[in-house]
Amino acid sequence: MERSISPQEATRAQAVASQRTLLSYFTIFLRGFAMGSADVVPGVSGGTIAFITGIYEELLNSIRMIGQPVFFRAVLGLRIKEALSLINFPFLLALLIGIGTAIVTLAPGIEWLMNNQPVLLWSFFFGLVIASVWMVSRRIKQWTALLWLALIAGTVGAYWLVGLVPTQTPESWWFLILSGALAICAMILPGISGSFILLLLSKYQFFVSAVNQRDIVSLALAAIGAVVGLVSFAQILSWLFKRYHDLTVALLTGFMIGSLRKVWPWKEVLATITDRHGELIPIVERNVAPPFAANGAFNMEIVYALLLAVVGFAVVLLIERTAGAVDTEQGRV
């Protein structure tokens, strides 16, 4: 695996940033907001949003630059402007502000919906993931036997992963750092939700409460792990995209297909645990067919769920077309 970047790669961020306008950075903020909105929900990946809006590889390359010697030389030499330019700082800042805004503003509402209207919430994201699979798969012009095998492997792997049972875990400082690292690695993978990894680690409710209660210490520990994990994992993903682009896209598409197991709206709870607040948290669920009758009449929840799935599908198309139109206008087809 390559350990350094070429001079051409080191100057690419400057060229890209110079073509952007204030409107372009606002659309990046909106993409970040969409990523943050998705990442709040266990089973939906913000990486999926980045992928379908055309910023995924730029995001990986910008993060990857943080771990490169040329960046450290600029920092140690106090060439701050050069260092910020190398990591495409305006792009990352706009994206992070959008993600942070979504997490802070939407976490309470998402938490309420998960507790009170889970079917409707999952239906919206089911439609979103379906559309994402379709949009991402179109990036491969010609499917070969090897690409189909990668798709199947990704599907099976994600299907197995999202079926795992969460375990009880400690709340020590080191485990909060580890949780942040593992969650962020999953978060930038389309189809694998960082929130779901936190759920497997029994830390999803913990961090949602930390956001709502402004628990700065716990969030800071998770952030430390996230930074280390993100920079390290971005090196691998960026290398895979450069060397094996179509194979990587096929594998990630499979991840999204397999994740549909988690976002299926209708579930039967088979086992629960009691969290530290005395609330029951489902740990084992089984996907079931929607109940077509309720109280002797047709279950209108099915209609609402289908409508929200269509809305989720349409949102993905709207995001993709809007992002594509802005990037084309900026000369970044």
N, C-alpha and C positions, 0 to 999 in steps of 0.2 A: 504494500500500500504506500502511496506517495506521502512524504513527510513535509514537503514544502511546496510552495506555489510558484508559478512562473511570473515574470514581470508583467506579462499581459493580464494575468488574472488579478494581480495586485492593483492594477490601474482601472480595472473594469468598473468598480464601484463609483469612481469619480465620473466616468463618462455617463453612467446611468443616472446618477444624481443630478448632473448638470442639465438633463433633458426634462426634469420634472418641474411642474408648476405647483402652485398652492392647491389647485383643484385636484391634482394627482395625489398629493399627500393627504388630502381629505378623504379620497377614496381608499387610500391605504389604511387610514384610521377606521373607516367603515368596515373594511375587511378584517381588521383586528378586532373590532367590536363583534363581528359575526363569529370570529374564532373563539373569543372569550365566551360568547353566549353558548356555543356548542360545548366548550370544555367544561362548563358548569355541570352538564348532565352526564352521568355515568353511562357509557355506551356510545357517545357521539364524540368524534375527534375534531379538534380545531385544525389539525393537520389536513383533514378532508377539505375544509373551507379554503385553506391556503392553496391546496392543490387545484381545486376547481376554479379559483379566481386568478390563477396564473402567477402567483408569487412564491410558490413552494421552493423552487430551486434557488431563486434569489435569496430567500430567507435562509436556506441551508448554507449557501456560499457566504452570506454575511456573517452568520454565526461561526462558521468554520474559520473565518479569517482571524477570530479572536485567539485561536490556538496556534496561529502561525508565527514563526520566528520574526518575520518582517513587522508584524504588529508589535511584538514585544520590544524589538529594537527601537521602534518609533516611540513607544511609551517610555522606555528607559532613557532615551535621548531627549525626553521632554518635548518631543514634536507632537503635541497633542492634536493639532489640526490635522496632521497627516494620519495619525492613528484613528481619529474619528472618521476620516474619509475612507480609510481602508476597510472599516467594518460597515460602511454604508449607514452611518449613524442616523441621518435624518429619516431614512426608511425604517430602521429598527425602532426609533423613538416614536414615530407616528403609529406603528403597528402595536407597540407595547402600551401606549396610551389607550388605544382602542380596546385591547384585551383587558387591561386593568379596569377601564371604565365599565365594561360589560360585567366583569366579575363582581365589582363592588355594587353596581346598581341592580343587577338582575339576580344575584344569589338569593336574596330573601323571596322574590317572586317565584323563582324556579323551585326553591325548597317547598314553598306552599303548594305549587302545582303537583309536585311529586307526591306530596302527602294527601292531597284532596282530589286532584284530577289526573291521576297517572296515565290512564288510557288515552286521554286527549293529548297529553304532552308527548307520550311515546309515539302516537300516531303522526304527529307533526314531524318528529325526527326520523321516523321510518320512511316517510316520503322524501325527506331530505337525503337520507343515505341512498335510497334507490336511485334518485336523480344523480347523486354523486358518482355512483358506480357507472352509470351510463355515460356521464360526461368524461370521467377519467379514462374509461376503456377506449374512448374515441381517439386518445392520443397515440395509440398504437395503430399504425397504418396497415400492417400485415401481421396477422397472428400465425405463429408457427407452432409445431408440436411442443417445443420447449417452453414457449410462452404459456400455452394452455396448461402444461404441467405446473409451472410456477403459479398460475392462477388457482389451480386446484389445491396446491400445497398451502398457499396463503389462506384460502377459504377454510380448509380443514384445521389449520393451526389457530386461526382466529375463533372458529366455532368451538374448538376445545377450550381455548383460553377463557372465553366469556362464560363458559359453563362451570368454571372452577368455583369452589365454595370459599367465601371469605373466612379468615381465621382471626382469632384474637391476637393482638400484637401490643407491644409495650408503647408507652408514650414518652420514652426517654429521648434526650436531645439527639443522640446518634441515629435513632430510628426515624425521627422526623426528617433529618437530613437525607437518609437513605430513601425515604418515601418520596421526598421531593425530586430526587435524582431519577428514580424509576418512573415516576408519574410523568416527568417532562420528556423522557425518552419515548414513552408511549404517546404523549400528547402531540408530538410532531410526526407520528406515523399515521397516515390516513387509515381510518378504520379501527384503530386501536385507541381507545379513550384513556387519557391520563386520569380522568375522574374514576373510571372503572378500575384502574390499577389501584387507586386509593381505596376503592370499595373492597377490593380483594385483600388489601392490607389493613382493613378495618380503620381507615383513617379518613374516609370521605366525609362522614358526618362531623368528625373532629375538626377538619379544616373549614368546612362550611360554617360551623359555629365560630371558629376562630376569625373568619372574615366578618361575620355579622357582629361579633363581640369585640372586634378590633384588637385581637390577641397578637400584638406585634412580635413578641418573642417567638411564638410557635411559627408564625408566618415567615419570620426572618430565617429561622433554621431550615424551613422547607425551601426558601429562596436560595440559600447557600447550596443545598443539594441540587436544586434545579439548574443553577448556573454551571456547576461542575459537570453534571450529567448532559446538559444540552450541548456544551462546547465539545465534549468528548464524542457524543453520539453523532453530532453533525459532521464530524470528520469522516465517519464511516459512510453515512448516507450520501454525502456529497460525492465521495469517491465512487460509490455504486452508481449514482446517476451519470457520472462522467464516463465510466467504463461500460456499464451494462444498463443503459437507459430503459429500453423496452422491457427487459427482464425485470427490472426493479418496479416499473409501472404495473406490470402484470401481477407481480407478487403483492403490491400494495392494493391493487384492485380486489384481489382475493381476500385481503384483510377486511376490506369494507363489506364484501359479500358475507363473510363469516360473522361479522359483527351484527348482522341483521337478527341473529338469534337473541341478542341482548335487547334490541330495541323493539321487538315484537310487542304490540300494545297489551295483549290479553295474556295474563299470567295467573297461575295458581300458586300461592305460597305454600311450600311444604315444610319449611323450618325457619325459625326466627331466633334472634338473640336480643338481649336487652343491653342497650348502650349505657354509658355512664350517666345519662340523664333519665334513665328509667323507661326509655321509649323502645318499642319493639322494632327491630330492623330485620327485614327479610334477608336470608342468606341462601336459601335454596328455593328456586322457583321453577315451574314448568310451564312452557308455552301451551296455551289451549286455544280452541276455536272460540270466536266471539259469541256470546250468548244472544241469540236473535230475539228472545222474548224476555220481557221483564214486567212482573206484576200482571201477567195475562195479556200484555199488549206488545207490539213490536218495539224492540229496544232502539230508541232513537239515538242512543249513544254511538251506535255503529255508523249512522249517517254522519254525525258530527266528526267521528274519527276519520272516516273516508275523506270528508271535506278538508280536514286539517292535513291529512297525508298529501292531498292534491296541492294544498297551499305550500307545504314543505317542498314538494317537487318544483312548484313554480318559483319559489324563492331562490332555489339553486340556479334555475335557468336565468332568472333576473340578475342575480349576482354575477354569473358568468358572462352574460352579454354586456352588462354595464361595465364590468372590469375590462372586458375585451375592447369595448368602444373607447374607453379612456386611454388604455395603453396604446391602441392604434393611433389615436389622435396625438399622443406624445411620441410617436415614432418607435414604439416598442412592441411590434407585432409578435 
